[in-house]
Amino acid sequence: MTDAIKKLREKTNAGIVACQKALNEVGGDVDKAVEVLRKQGVALASKKVGRSAKEGKIESYIHMGGKIGVLVEVNCESDFVARNDDFKQFVKDLAMQVAAFNPIYVKKEDVPESAVKKETEIIKAQLQGKPAGALEKIIEGKLAKFFEDACLLEQPFIKDSGVKVKDMLTGMIAKIGENIIVRRFVRYQVGEELSS
């Protein structure tokens, strides 16, 4: 059982007691225990969402010998959590994520309706001649891919591509017990075109 707990902790960052309870609930199956912990994390995180988060951390990350630079702001409820090693590592990972994947927005809700409309028009133009019955499903799938590319929280996490950034955020909220908000980020790249 201790090997299973260790494996589960490595996968989820959950505490020992939570891992033990989840494993007992599913008869020792690590994969099923991961799902149990995720569901608990989502439930716990949804209770924290409305709470004010005015503390936090701004992290910088410089990549490729000074060719790419990122600043990211992540907020939490208390200064105590802002100094927590897990929180600081999460913010650092987000800065690396922004450097590597170059998102435009933090979350889906930040994408202007005009951008979604424009993307939908482009997709429809690419799909001319496809059967009408399949069209909606294809558009839905391509829009999901657009959001995954454009939105930080929708992207596969840089350290585990099987998990989205928003799932890591939910797990962090559950683990720390405070609301955490990815507030904003900016990414600079030497030589990139400046918009006027």
C-alpha positions in Angstrom: 0.0 0.0 0.0 2.9 2.4 0.7 4.1 2.1 -2.9 0.6 2.9 -4.2 0.5 5.9 -1.9 3.9 7.1 -3.1 2.9 6.7 -6.7 -0.4 8.5 -6.1 1.3 11.4 -4.4 3.8 11.7 -7.3 0.9 11.9 -9.7 -1.4 14.3 -7.8 0.6 16.1 -5.1 -2.2 15.3 -2.7 -1.5 14.7 1.0 -0.7 11.2 2.4 -4.1 10.9 4.3 -6.1 12.0 1.2 -4.1 9.5 -1.0 -4.7 6.7 1.6 -8.5 7.4 1.7 -8.8 7.5 -2.1 -6.9 4.2 -2.5 -9.1 2.6 0.2 -12.2 3.8 -1.6 -11.2 2.2 -4.9 -9.5 -1.0 -3.6 -5.9 0.1 -4.2 -6.2 1.0 -7.9 -3.9 4.1 -8.4 -5.6 5.3 -11.7 -9.0 5.2 -10.1 -7.7 6.9 -7.0 -6.4 9.7 -9.2 -9.9 10.2 -10.5 -11.3 10.2 -7.0 -8.8 12.9 -5.9 -9.5 15.0 -9.1 -13.3 14.9 -8.3 -12.6 15.9 -4.7 -10.3 18.7 -5.9 -12.9 20.1 -8.3 -15.6 20.1 -5.6 -13.3 21.8 -3.2 -12.0 24.3 -5.8 -15.6 25.3 -6.8 -16.3 26.2 -3.1 -13.2 28.5 -3.1 -13.8 30.2 -6.5 -15.8 33.3 -5.3 -13.3 34.2 -2.6 -11.1 37.3 -2.9 -7.5 36.7 -3.9 -5.4 39.8 -3.5 -2.1 38.4 -2.4 0.2 36.4 -4.7 3.3 36.4 -6.7 4.7 37.9 -9.9 7.2 35.5 -11.5 9.7 36.2 -14.3 11.2 33.7 -16.7 13.9 34.3 -19.3 14.5 31.7 -21.9 16.9 31.0 -24.8 19.7 33.2 -23.5 17.6 36.3 -23.2 15.6 35.9 -26.4 12.2 35.2 -24.7 11.0 36.8 -21.4 7.8 36.3 -19.5 6.1 37.9 -16.5 3.1 36.2 -14.9 0.9 37.2 -12.0 -0.9 34.6 -10.0 -3.0 35.6 -7.0 -4.0 33.8 -3.8 -5.9 34.8 -0.6 -3.0 35.1 1.9 0.6 36.1 2.0 1.3 32.8 3.8 0.3 30.9 0.6 2.2 33.3 -1.6 5.4 32.2 0.2 4.5 28.5 0.0 7.0 26.4 -2.0 4.3 24.5 -3.9 2.6 27.8 -4.9 5.9 29.4 -6.0 6.8 26.3 -8.1 3.3 26.4 -9.7 3.8 30.1 -10.7 7.3 29.3 -12.0 5.9 26.5 -14.1 3.2 28.8 -15.5 5.9 31.3 -16.6 7.7 28.5 -18.4 4.4 27.4 -19.9 3.8 30.9 -21.3 7.4 31.0 -22.7 7.0 27.6 -24.4 3.4 27.7 -25.7 2.9 31.4 -26.3 -0.8 31.7 -25.3 -2.7 34.9 -26.0 -5.4 34.8 -23.3 -5.6 33.4 -19.7 -8.9 31.6 -20.1 -11.7 30.9 -22.7 -13.9 33.7 -21.2 -11.1 36.3 -22.1 -11.4 35.5 -25.8 -13.4 38.3 -27.5 -16.6 37.2 -29.3 -15.2 38.8 -32.5 -12.1 36.5 -32.4 -14.3 33.4 -32.0 -16.6 34.5 -34.8 -13.6 35.2 -37.1 -12.1 31.7 -36.2 -15.5 30.1 -36.9 -15.7 31.8 -40.4 -12.1 30.6 -41.2 -13.0 27.0 -40.2 -16.2 27.1 -42.3 -14.3 28.4 -45.3 -11.8 25.5 -44.9 -14.6 23.0 -44.7 -16.6 23.9 -47.8 -17.9 20.8 -49.5 -18.0 18.7 -46.3 -21.4 17.1 -45.5 -23.6 19.4 -43.4 -24.3 16.7 -40.8 -20.6 16.5 -39.9 -20.0 20.2 -40.1 -21.0 21.2 -36.6 -18.9 18.5 -34.9 -15.9 19.4 -37.0 -16.3 23.1 -36.2 -16.7 22.3 -32.5 -13.5 20.2 -32.5 -11.5 22.9 -34.4 -12.7 25.6 -32.0 -11.6 23.5 -29.0 -8.2 23.2 -30.7 -8.2 27.0 -31.2 -9.0 27.6 -27.5 -6.3 25.1 -26.5 -3.7 27.0 -28.5 -4.9 30.5 -27.5 -5.7 30.1 -23.8 -3.2 29.3 -21.1 -5.7 27.4 -18.9 -6.8 25.2 -21.8 -3.2 24.1 -22.8 -1.6 20.8 -21.9 0.6 21.3 -18.9 4.3 21.7 -19.8 5.4 19.0 -17.3 2.6 16.5 -18.0 0.8 16.8 -21.3 -1.9 14.4 -20.2 -3.2 17.2 -17.8 -4.5 20.7 -18.7 -3.2 23.8 -16.9 -6.7 24.4 -15.5 -6.6 20.9 -13.9 -3.3 21.7 -12.3 -4.8 25.0 -11.1 -7.8 23.1 -9.6 -5.4 20.6 -7.9 -3.4 23.4 -6.4 -6.5 25.1 -5.1 -7.6 21.8 -3.5 -4.1 21.1 -2.1 -3.5 24.6 -0.6 -7.1 25.3 0.4 -7.3 28.9 -1.0 -8.7 30.4 -4.1 -5.9 30.9 -6.7 -6.4 33.1 -9.8 -4.1 33.3 -12.8 -4.5 37.1 -13.2 -2.4 38.0 -16.3 0.8 37.5 -18.2 3.0 39.1 -20.8 5.5 37.5 -23.1 8.3 39.2 -25.0 10.3 37.8 -27.8 13.3 39.5 -29.4 12.6 40.5 -33.0 8.8 40.0 -32.8 6.6 42.3 -34.8 5.2 45.2 -32.7 1.5 45.8 -33.3 0.6 49.5 -33.9 
